[in-house]
Amino acid sequence: MHVARYLILLLAGFLALVGLAPAHADTQAGQPMQFAATGHTLAYTFRLHYEGRGGLPVFGYPITEVFLENGVPVQYFERARLEWHAPLATVMTGHLGRWLALGREDEAPFVPLATPPDPSFEGVYFPETGHTLETYFLRYWRHFGALENFGYPISQPFYEVLTPDAPPYLVQYFERARFELHPELPLNQRVQLSHLGRMYLAAYPPPAHALAVPPTPAEAWQVVRPQWISIPRIGLETQIEMGGFSYGVWDVPRYTAVAYWPISAMPGTAGNLVLAGHVGYAGTIFNQLPQAQVGDLIYIGTGDARYTYQITELHTLLPHETWPMQPTASETLTLITCVPINVYTHRLIVRAVPVS
């Protein structure tokens, strides 16, 4: 997802807070789903990327739930790792091909060509890595996502034994994948992608909770997403629900206190974590938020951790002033509600930063 589209979503979501009646997301884009083959789920930005970049043939089935790895939300698939980079508002495919090639830089297939191929060469030469791409592998690379899915080639094609009981296959390494040529298969299936996701997890097992199969798709991201919020000084403590997600609208549940926008950051990661809630209803909701002050502590809980933030900014803005919802380079918490109560002409913005 490009930043421009992200900002359009930000604006649409912000405007959805106008008035008391909630807007309804108009599509099912990104809604959680579950794969019977592995039991694991796919949701929100990862689902949009998966379905828009080739789906099952390119990535395989999900083999984990989303979890934090080196401070980045990731999910592993049979053939790939997807990463959510909130400061850039985009999903990226991890460089598992480079991981698999570590230590092999001096082997002949991985050494960049000393000079570009002859002008009569019918493939493509990539000066970025000094390698070429041609025939079957070039057609597959172009057809299934090119640079965004596979990255640049980091080797020349060469024969490699993939399993002890099989003959050598022609392979080529890319930043994010390894291509295999299987001449025994039908023409449209001859190029296969190695199961780099499974290989990586065999070497670096994920947390147990990432391997656990959730009972329902609705529990996708349950461990890493924000699940409750507390601001002790003003007596605010309530659960966080998932806001509706689509290309057009961000739903804010009418009778719950807070909605998490799954296009934003997750607790404990870089980026802008955006939560919103209505005011004016009875019960524990964002009615107390206008009492917040700079210096107040905010606690956000996920499935297995608690994060502490401190309020640094308070703003009262008009609905069209959407800059507080834009991505941030560093970890930021943004709370949004409508003010004044029963009038709702402005938006109260509470911003906080993490506290050690």
Order of alpha helices (4+ residues) and beta strands (2+ residues): alpha-beta-beta-alpha-alpha-beta-beta-beta-beta-alpha-beta-beta-alpha-alpha-beta-beta-beta-beta-alpha-alpha-beta-beta-beta-beta-beta-beta-beta-beta
